[in-house]
Each structure stands twice: as C-alpha cells, then as structure tokens.
C-alpha cells in the first residue's frame, strides 16, 4: 500500500523543499527544481500517464504556493508525459547501462532546456528584453537538471520497487509465476 503512495509523497515533499526550504538556504541563478527532477524520474519509472498525473500535481502545487497559476503546471505535465512516452521501459532495458543512463540524462537535459527556452520567450514578451546570458544559464541549468535526475533515479527506483529490480523486462517464465 505504501509503495503506491510513494510517488505522491515524494512529489509533495520535493515541492515543499522547492518552495519553502531551498529559497531560504540558496538564492541564485543555478537553482534546479527538485520537483521537476522527481517528475521526470516518476515518468521514467512508472510510465507517461503517471508522469503526467504527478507532473500536474507537482506543477499545480508549486503554482498555488508561489502565486503564478498556470506557469509551472503545463511544463511539468508536458515533461512528465513526454519523458515516459519517449523513453519506454521495455525498449530502454536493452543495451549497456552507461548508454541507458546517458540517454535518460540527455533527454532530461533536453526537456529542461526546452522549458527554459519557453520561459526565455515568455520573459521576452513580458519585459521586452533579451540577453544571451539567459540562454547560457539555461544550458548550465539543463545540464545540472540532467545530472540531478540521474542521481535521483536509482534511489527513487529502489524506493518504488524495493530491492528487487522489477523494472527489468521479465522472461515468459517469470510472467507466468505472477498469475
């Protein structure tokens, strides 16, 4: 029962860390939203629809707590859905482990940078100013988001599935034993 609640608990706890604890400790350019990384890990582990659901929950809670309704909900939902859709667990289970982690980390960085580009365009239309360091800072934050997502991936997988690695593809003999 608790294993089904872990994604929701983890989303709420990281949202609280993002909005209440981290801004007090560190306020700077290179802040990575932990909720974003957790939503990406959830969508990699549990699929695109659950990634969409927990992306909506995390983004909406951040929007409600910070007062910017709608700005974070849509990117979180889109990222949660796209990560689970692009990286399928069945097709991603083959190949060397390093290549899988690089593929997942690269996709996490690309998704985060796409969100950064959307925010740069939004900032341009709101303030009518653009500076190239916005993109440089976005690239650095995107690389950091990919690294943080891959650092969180293994502990979150262990939290969701336990010590037994159930994320690997099953053989036909193992599938029969579960019925």
GUBALUM-114400 format. One record per residue (C-alpha): residue number from 1; x, y, z. Coordinates in steps of 0.1 Angstrom, whole numbers. Example, Ala and Ser with C-alpha at 12.3 -4.5 7.8 and 13.67 -1.06 7.14 Angstrom:
BEGIN
R  num      x      y      z
R    1    123    -45     78
R    2    137    -11     71
This chain:
BEGIN
R  num      x      y      z
R    1      0      0      0
R    2     28     24      9
R    3     45     18    -24
R    4     16     32    -42
R    5     17     64    -21
R    6     55     70    -25
R    7     52     90    -58
R    8     26    114    -43
R    9     46    117    -10
R   10     78    123    -29
R   11     61    149    -51
R   12     47    168    -22
R   13     79    167     -1
R   14    101    179    -30
R   15     75    207    -37
R   16     78    218     -1
R   17    116    217     -4
R   18    114    237    -36
R   19     92    264    -23
R   20    100    266     15
R   21    135    253     23
R   22    158    258     -7
R   23    149    296    -13
R   24    159    303     23
R   25    192    284     20
R   26    203    293    -15
R   27    190    321    -38
R   28    209    322    -70
R   29    209    316   -108
R   30    216    279   -107
R   31    187    265    -88
R   32    172    233   -101
R   33    136    225    -92
R   34    137    191    -74
R   35    101    186    -82
R   36    109    187   -119
R   37    136    161   -115
R   38    113    139    -94
R   39     85    141   -120
R   40    110    131   -147
R   41    121    101   -126
R   42     85     91   -119
R   43     77     92   -156
R   44    107     71   -165
R   45     98     45   -138
R   46     60     44   -139
R   47     51     55   -175
R   48     38     85   -193
R   49      3     87   -178
R   50     15     86   -142
R   51     43    111   -151
R   52     15    133   -165
R   53     -5    130   -133
R   54     23    137   -109
R   55     36    165   -131
R   56      2    181   -129
R   57      1    176    -91
R   58     37    190    -86
R   59     32    219   -110
R   60     -1    229    -97
R   61     11    228    -61
R   62     41    249    -70
R   63     18    273    -89
R   64     -6    276    -59
R   65     22    281    -34
R   66     41    307    -54
R   67     11    325    -68
R   68     19    320   -105
R   69    -11    300   -116
R   70     -5    281   -148
R   71     31    288   -155
R   72     46    256   -140
R   73     17    232   -144
R   74     18    229   -181
R   75     56    224   -185
R   76     56    198   -156
R   77     27    179   -173
R   78     43    180   -207
R   79     76    169   -194
R   80     61    140   -174
R   81     42    128   -204
R   82     70    132   -229
R   83     96    115   -208
R   84     75     84   -203
R   85     65     84   -239
R   86    100     88   -255
R   87    118     65   -231
R   88     98     33   -230
R   89    108      9   -202
R   90    106    -22   -224
R   91    127     -8   -252
R   92    151     10   -229
R   93    160    -21   -209
R   94    184    -34   -236
R   95    219    -22   -242
R   96    248    -12   -219
R   97    239      5   -186
R   98    260     36   -193
R   99    243     42   -226
R  100    209     40   -209
R  101    218     65   -183
R  102    233     89   -208
R  103    202     86   -229
R  104    179     93   -200
R  105    201    121   -187
R  106    204    137   -221
R  107    166    136   -225
R  108    161    151   -191
R  109    185    179   -200
R  110    168    185   -234
R  111    134    186   -218
R  112    146    210   -191
R  113    163    232   -218
R  114    131    232   -238
R  115    112    245   -208
R  116    140    272   -203
R  117    135    283   -239
R  118     98    287   -234
R  119    105    308   -203
R  120    130    329   -222
R  121    104    336   -249
R  122     78    343   -222
R  123    102    367   -204
R  124    109    385   -237
R  125     72    391   -244
R  126     66    403   -209
R  127     96    425   -203
R  128    107    432   -240
R  129    143    425   -231
R  130    166    397   -241
R  131    202    389   -231
R  132    224    360   -243
R  133    234    350   -208
R  134    198    338   -203
R  135    205    310   -228
R  136    239    302   -212
R  137    224    300   -178
R  138    196    278   -192
R  139    221    254   -207
R  140    240    252   -175
R  141    208    246   -155
R  142    197    220   -181
R  143    230    201   -177
R  144    226    202   -139
R  145    190    190   -142
R  146    201    160   -162
R  147    227    152   -136
R  148    203    156   -107
R  149    177    135   -124
R  150    201    106   -129
R  151    214    110    -93
R  152    178    107    -80
R  153    169     79   -104
R  154    184     49    -86
R  155    172     58    -51
R  156    137     66    -64
R  157    137     33    -83
R  158    147     15    -51
R  159    120     33    -32
R  160     93     24    -56
R  161    103    -12    -64
R  162    122    -23    -33
R  163    155    -42    -35
R  164    141    -65    -62
R  165    146    -48    -96
R  166    112    -51   -112
R  167    119    -25   -138
R  168    138    -50   -160
R  169    118    -69   -186
R  170    105   -103   -175
R  171    110   -136   -192
R  172     79   -156   -201
R  173     86   -180   -172
R  174     86   -151   -147
R  175     53   -137   -161
R  176     35   -170   -156
R  177     46   -172   -120
R  178     28   -139   -112
R  179     -6   -152   -123
